[in-house]
Amino acid sequence: MRFRNLDPRHRGPSHWAVFRWAIGDRLIGRRKPAPPGPAAPAVATNLELIHSRDDGCRITWIGHSSFLVQFGGQNLLIDPVFSERIAWLYPRYVAPGLTIDRLPPMDAVLVSHNHPDHLDLPSIDALHRDATAITPQGLGPLFTRRLFTRVVELNWWESTACGDVTITFVPARHWSRRTPWDFNRSLWGGFVIRSPAASIYFAGDSAWCETFAEIGHRFPNLDAALIPIGSYEPRWFMSQNHLNPEEAAQAFLECGARVLIPMHWGTFQIADEPLREPIERLEAWWQANAPPGRTLARMAVGETLRIGAAAAATSMRC
């Protein structure tokens, strides 16, 4: 079975397009990735805070698209990547905000899709198996083979519970592949995570699509949206799969969340733009178009943010 995007305009990356992007344009000098430049800023994580119980919602940025999300007594790990290099090709330019040995006990591990910068097998193999693995449809067997106690596969718009937290898998405009033979054999998407304390939207990876408005319609009054802003150059190749910073800002407005948390920048140079260009472009857009009643939360790696209906976005650094 092969999965398809809801948006019929989507064109998945052909073998020729991948070859041209990865090899051909480099050989003829048409593709020249920028020097990486400075990575995302980092701070020491407040370990006492993340190991304490809190009835609210806390979000800690581990780096790239990896987050620890805490709702009361429930600890959720999203797209965990702790390795120094992914897919043997891309080095890490800023250390993870948390290491596995410093994590609190995990209740669930959420994986948005199977690309190596979101599903890193050495990181998964280092986790305790008593956490529930929540995956897109088609990806569950990978976790079952690794002897996770409970594995839940979700299709788009399907939900599961983790204590008093409800996790819904939502669509994105993207694709999946880990080998030359498994193109779109597993699904991809994001998560809407709701509890009595707060509700957040984690977008995974996505190009522009109408789904952002649909998510806002189905889940009104989201407290925060974690939206990818990097890996967008060159546009002829990346626009079918990744948002640029200005598109990410529009996606945030479409979903109607109160706080924008940019992700997918500053850690790995997967595409051709410098590491900090995505956040600089997003901040320029925000300065010119800041929507009333909304907050841009530029997090540092290792930083913890408290969000929820009862509290403004609050940084919690060591």
Buried (B, 14 or more C-beta within 10 A) or exposed (E): EEBEBEBEEBEBBEEEBBEBBEEBBEEEEEBEBEEBEEBBBBBEBBBEBBEEEBEBBBBBBBBBBBBBBBBBBBBBBBBBBBBEEBEEEBEBBBBBBBEBEEBBEBBBBBBBBBBBBBBBEEBBEBBEBEBBBBBBBBBBEBBEEBEBEBBBBBEBBEBBEBEEBBBBBBBBBBBBBBEEEEBBBBBBBBBBBBBBBBBBBBBBBBBBBEBBBBBBEEBEEBBBBBBBBBBBBBEEBBBBBBBBBBBBBBBBBBBBBBBBBBBBBBBBBBBBBBBBBBBEBBBEBBEEEEEEEBBBBBBBBBBBBBBBEEEEBEBBBE
